[in-house]
Amino acid sequence: MTNDFLTRLRNGEDISAIANEITDSLNEANKVYLEEQEKKRQADSDRRNKVDVADDLLLALFDLLDLYDIDTDPLGDLTPEDVVDLCDEVMPVLKAYAGFFEELKDIDKAKDKTCHCEKCDDPIADFLKKFVD
């Protein structure tokens, strides 16, 4: 690195310009690093909150199953972390399904608006009613 600076100085660059460039690069790197650390802290905090809620959920589930005299031993190894991991895997699928379901409802609404006959699912009958009758 020293040779790079020496070369730049020999090529006529001003030492202040080089120092400003280094300072700007270092400040930008520090900004990115701090943003990464904040995202990591937020993700860790979110994870802890999810685990706390999953713990409450498991306790309530075990209590409910006990009230129904259902054996909870098979679930004994299930941890709040396991529940959160499962939810993390399943939620994207559920969100995609919900979006797909909404699109299907929109398609059904659009189909209802374009339907002008009693038998909308029979395009031949629809054609004949429009142009022959």
SEDORO-504891 format. One line per field, with one value per residue: residue number from 1; residue in one letter; x, y, z of N, C-alpha, C, O in turn. Coordinates in steps of 0.1 Angstrom, whole numbers. Example, Ala and Ser with C-alpha at 12.3 -4.5 7.8 and 13.67 -1.06 7.14 Angstrom:
n: c(1, 2) $
res: c(A, S) $
n.xx: c(132, 128) $
n.yy: c(-57, -22) $
n.zz: c(78, 71) $
ca.xx: c(123, 137) $
ca.yy: c(-45, -11) $
ca.zz: c(78, 71) $
c.xx: c(132, 129) $
c.yy: c(-33, 0) $
c.zz: c(78, 79) $
o.xx: c(142, 134) $
o.yy: c(-33, 11) $
o.zz: c(85, 80) $
! end
This chain:
n: c(1, 2, 3, 4, 5, 6, 7, 8, 9, 10, 11, 12, 13, 14, 15, 16, 17, 18, 19, 20, 21, 22, 23, 24, 25, 26, 27, 28, 29, 30, 31, 32, 33, 34, 35, 36, 37, 38, 39, 40, 41, 42, 43, 44, 45, 46, 47, 48, 49, 50, 51, 52, 53, 54, 55, 56, 57, 58, 59, 60, 61, 62, 63, 64, 65, 66, 67, 68, 69, 70, 71, 72, 73, 74, 75, 76, 77, 78, 79, 80, 81, 82, 83, 84, 85, 86, 87, 88, 89, 90, 91, 92, 93, 94, 95, 96, 97, 98, 99, 100, 101, 102, 103, 104, 105, 106, 107, 108, 109, 110, 111, 112, 113, 114, 115, 116, 117, 118, 119, 120, 121, 122, 123, 124, 125, 126, 127, 128, 129, 130, 131, 132, 133) $
res: c(M, T, N, D, F, L, T, R, L, R, N, G, E, D, I, S, A, I, A, N, E, I, T, D, S, L, N, E, A, N, K, V, Y, L, E, E, Q, E, K, K, R, Q, A, D, S, D, R, R, N, K, V, D, V, A, D, D, L, L, L, A, L, F, D, L, L, D, L, Y, D, I, D, T, D, P, L, G, D, L, T, P, E, D, V, V, D, L, C, D, E, V, M, P, V, L, K, A, Y, A, G, F, F, E, E, L, K, D, I, D, K, A, K, D, K, T, C, H, C, E, K, C, D, D, P, I, A, D, F, L, K, K, F, V, D) $
n.xx: c(8, 20, 37, 19, 9, 32, 38, 15, 20, 44, 34, 23, 0, -19, -13, -33, -56, -54, -56, -82, -96, -91, -102, -129, -135, -131, -150, -174, -172, -174, -200, -216, -209, -219, -247, -251, -246, -267, -289, -284, -287, -314, -326, -318, -332, -359, -360, -357, -381, -400, -394, -400, -428, -435, -428, -448, -470, -466, -467, -494, -506, -498, -511, -538, -540, -536, -560, -577, -570, -549, -521, -490, -464, -452, -447, -429, -402, -403, -393, -394, -378, -378, -404, -404, -385, -399, -421, -407, -400, -425, -441, -434, -446, -473, -479, -476, -496, -518, -517, -521, -547, -561, -558, -572, -598, -602, -602, -625, -644, -641, -649, -676, -685, -684, -701, -731, -752, -773, -759, -729, -707, -708, -696, -705, -733, -736, -727, -746, -769, -764, -760, -777, -803) $
n.yy: c(-12, 12, 16, 22, 47, 62, 60, 74, 99, 105, 108, 132, 136, 152, 152, 157, 152, 125, 116, 125, 109, 84, 87, 91, 66, 50, 60, 53, 25, 21, 30, 12, -11, -5, -4, -31, -43, -33, -44, -70, -70, -63, -85, -105, -97, -98, -126, -135, -125, -139, -165, -163, -159, -183, -201, -194, -202, -230, -238, -232, -249, -274, -273, -272, -297, -314, -309, -322, -348, -358, -374, -359, -366, -374, -349, -338, -332, -310, -278, -242, -229, -248, -245, -219, -221, -238, -222, -202, -215, -222, -199, -183, -198, -199, -172, -168, -185, -172, -148, -159, -170, -146, -135, -154, -149, -124, -130, -145, -125, -108, -126, -129, -104, -103, -121, -128, -145, -173, -197, -196, -212, -225, -219, -222, -222, -197, -182, -189, -178, -152, -146, -161, -165) $
n.zz: c(0, 7, -14, -34, -26, -27, -54, -65, -54, -66, -92, -91, -76, -51, -16, 1, -14, -18, 9, 15, -2, 9, 34, 27, 16, 38, 56, 42, 41, 69, 73, 59, 73, 98, 92, 85, 109, 124, 111, 117, 145, 146, 134, 151, 174, 165, 161, 188, 198, 183, 192, 219, 217, 204, 225, 244, 229, 226, 253, 259, 240, 250, 274, 266, 252, 273, 287, 271, 275, 259, 249, 253, 250, 225, 215, 231, 226, 211, 205, 212, 194, 173, 164, 155, 134, 117, 111, 98, 75, 64, 61, 38, 18, 26, 23, -4, -13, -3, -18, -43, -40, -37, -62, -77, -67, -78, -105, -106, -100, -122, -142, -135, -142, -169, -178, -194, -198, -188, -187, -183, -184, -208, -237, -264, -263, -253, -275, -294, -283, -284, -312, -328, -317) $
ca.xx: c(0, 29, 42, 8, 9, 44, 36, 6, 27, 54, 27, 18, -13, -18, -14, -47, -66, -53, -61, -96, -102, -90, -112, -142, -137, -132, -163, -184, -171, -179, -214, -221, -207, -229, -260, -251, -247, -281, -298, -282, -293, -328, -329, -317, -343, -371, -359, -360, -395, -407, -392, -409, -442, -436, -428, -461, -479, -464, -473, -508, -510, -497, -522, -550, -540, -538, -574, -584, -563, -542, -507, -481, -451, -446, -443, -420, -389, -405, -388, -399, -369, -383, -416, -400, -378, -409, -428, -399, -401, -438, -447, -434, -456, -486, -481, -478, -509, -528, -517, -527, -561, -567, -559, -583, -610, -603, -606, -639, -652, -641, -657, -690, -689, -685, -711, -744, -762, -775, -750, -716, -696, -710, -694, -713, -746, -735, -725, -758, -779, -760, -760, -787, -816) $
ca.yy: c(0, 24, 19, 28, 61, 68, 61, 85, 112, 108, 112, 146, 138, 160, 143, 159, 145, 110, 115, 127, 97, 73, 90, 89, 52, 44, 64, 46, 12, 21, 32, -1, -20, -2, -8, -45, -46, -29, -54, -82, -68, -63, -99, -113, -92, -104, -140, -137, -122, -151, -177, -161, -161, -197, -207, -193, -210, -244, -240, -232, -261, -285, -272, -276, -311, -320, -308, -332, -360, -362, -376, -349, -371, -373, -335, -334, -327, -298, -266, -230, -227, -256, -239, -207, -226, -243, -211, -195, -222, -223, -186, -178, -206, -194, -158, -170, -191, -161, -140, -167, -171, -133, -134, -163, -142, -113, -136, -149, -113, -104, -135, -126, -91, -105, -132, -122, -155, -182, -208, -190, -221, -231, -208, -224, -217, -182, -177, -191, -169, -138, -144, -169, -163) $
ca.zz: c(0, 8, -28, -42, -23, -32, -69, -67, -51, -77, -104, -90, -69, -39, -5, 7, -22, -14, 23, 14, -9, 19, 45, 22, 15, 51, 61, 35, 46, 82, 72, 54, 84, 109, 87, 86, 124, 129, 105, 124, 158, 144, 131, 164, 183, 159, 164, 202, 200, 178, 201, 231, 214, 202, 238, 250, 221, 230, 267, 257, 233, 259, 284, 259, 249, 286, 291, 263, 279, 248, 253, 247, 249, 212, 212, 242, 221, 203, 212, 206, 182, 162, 159, 147, 122, 109, 106, 88, 62, 59, 59, 24, 10, 29, 18, -18, -15, 0, -30, -54, -37, -40, -77, -82, -64, -87, -118, -105, -101, -136, -150, -132, -148, -184, -181, -197, -200, -177, -187, -186, -187, -221, -247, -276, -260, -252, -288, -301, -277, -289, -326, -335, -312) $
c.xx: c(9, 34, 32, 7, 21, 43, 26, 12, 37, 47, 20, 5, -10, -21, -28, -57, -66, -59, -76, -103, -102, -101, -126, -145, -139, -146, -174, -184, -177, -195, -221, -220, -217, -243, -261, -253, -261, -291, -297, -288, -308, -333, -329, -328, -356, -371, -363, -375, -403, -406, -400, -423, -445, -436, -442, -471, -478, -469, -488, -513, -509, -508, -536, -551, -542, -553, -582, -579, -556, -527, -498, -467, -444, -441, -433, -407, -390, -401, -394, -391, -373, -395, -413, -393, -389, -417, -420, -399, -414, -444, -446, -444, -470, -489, -483, -492, -520, -529, -524, -542, -568, -568, -570, -597, -613, -607, -620, -648, -652, -649, -672, -694, -691, -695, -725, -755, -763, -765, -736, -705, -697, -708, -702, -727, -746, -735, -739, -769, -776, -763, -771, -801, -821) $
c.yy: c(13, 27, 25, 43, 68, 70, 73, 98, 115, 112, 125, 147, 145, 150, 145, 152, 130, 108, 116, 114, 85, 75, 87, 74, 45, 47, 56, 31, 11, 22, 19, -11, -18, -6, -23, -50, -43, -39, -67, -81, -69, -78, -107, -109, -98, -119, -143, -135, -134, -163, -175, -164, -176, -205, -206, -201, -225, -247, -241, -244, -273, -285, -277, -291, -319, -320, -319, -346, -366, -363, -366, -354, -371, -358, -329, -328, -314, -286, -253, -226, -235, -250, -227, -211, -231, -232, -203, -202, -222, -210, -181, -186, -201, -180, -159, -176, -180, -152, -146, -168, -157, -131, -142, -156, -131, -118, -139, -136, -108, -113, -132, -113, -93, -115, -125, -132, -164, -193, -202, -200, -229, -220, -210, -219, -202, -176, -177, -181, -155, -136, -151, -166, -149) $
c.zz: c(0, -6, -36, -39, -28, -47, -72, -64, -62, -90, -102, -82, -56, -27, 2, -1, -19, -1, 23, 8, 1, 30, 40, 21, 28, 58, 55, 39, 60, 82, 68, 66, 95, 105, 88, 100, 129, 123, 113, 138, 157, 142, 143, 173, 178, 162, 178, 205, 195, 187, 214, 229, 211, 215, 244, 242, 225, 244, 266, 250, 242, 269, 278, 256, 262, 290, 283, 266, 267, 252, 245, 246, 236, 208, 222, 238, 213, 211, 205, 193, 170, 156, 150, 134, 112, 103, 95, 74, 56, 54, 44, 15, 13, 23, 2, -21, -13, -12, -41, -52, -40, -55, -82, -79, -74, -101, -117, -106, -115, -145, -148, -140, -163, -188, -183, -200, -188, -176, -192, -189, -200, -232, -260, -274, -259, -266, -296, -296, -283, -304, -334, -330, -315) $
o.xx: c(6, 35, 35, 6, 20, 47, 29, 10, 38, 53, 13, 0, 1, -30, -34, -67, -76, -66, -83, -113, -111, -107, -134, -156, -147, -152, -184, -194, -184, -201, -231, -229, -223, -251, -272, -261, -267, -300, -306, -295, -315, -343, -337, -334, -364, -382, -370, -381, -413, -415, -406, -430, -455, -443, -447, -480, -488, -476, -494, -523, -518, -513, -543, -561, -548, -558, -592, -582, -557, -522, -497, -458, -433, -432, -429, -401, -380, -406, -398, -396, -373, -397, -419, -396, -388, -420, -426, -398, -415, -452, -456, -450, -478, -500, -492, -498, -530, -540, -531, -550, -579, -578, -577, -606, -624, -615, -627, -658, -663, -656, -680, -706, -699, -699, -730, -766, -756, -762, -732, -695, -689, -718, -705, -733, -756, -741, -743, -777, -785, -768, -774, -810, -833) $
o.yy: c(23, 38, 33, 51, 79, 80, 81, 108, 127, 119, 130, 158, 143, 142, 135, 147, 124, 98, 108, 110, 78, 65, 81, 69, 36, 39, 52, 25, 1, 16, 15, -19, -27, -11, -28, -59, -51, -43, -74, -91, -75, -82, -116, -118, -103, -125, -152, -142, -138, -170, -185, -170, -182, -215, -216, -207, -232, -257, -249, -250, -281, -296, -284, -297, -329, -330, -323, -356, -378, -354, -366, -346, -367, -357, -318, -319, -308, -284, -254, -221, -230, -250, -225, -205, -228, -232, -198, -195, -221, -209, -176, -180, -200, -178, -152, -172, -180, -148, -140, -166, -157, -125, -138, -156, -128, -112, -137, -137, -104, -108, -132, -112, -86, -116, -117, -129, -163, -197, -203, -196, -237, -214, -200, -212, -196, -166, -168, -176, -147, -126, -148, -164, -146) $
o.zz: c(-7, -10, -45, -48, -33, -53, -81, -72, -66, -98, -111, -81, -50, -27, 7, 5, -19, 1, 30, 12, 2, 34, 47, 24, 30, 64, 61, 42, 63, 90, 74, 68, 100, 113, 92, 103, 137, 131, 116, 143, 165, 147, 146, 180, 186, 166, 181, 212, 201, 189, 219, 237, 215, 216, 250, 248, 226, 246, 273, 254, 242, 273, 284, 259, 262, 296, 288, 258, 264, 258, 233, 242, 234, 200, 222, 245, 209, 222, 193, 184, 159, 144, 139, 123, 100, 91, 86, 64, 43, 45, 39, 6, 4, 19, -3, -31, -20, -16, -49, -62, -46, -59, -92, -87, -79, -108, -127, -112, -120, -154, -157, -144, -170, -199, -174, -204, -178, -165, -204, -196, -203, -235, -266, -283, -263, -268, -302, -304, -285, -308, -345, -338, -311) $
! end
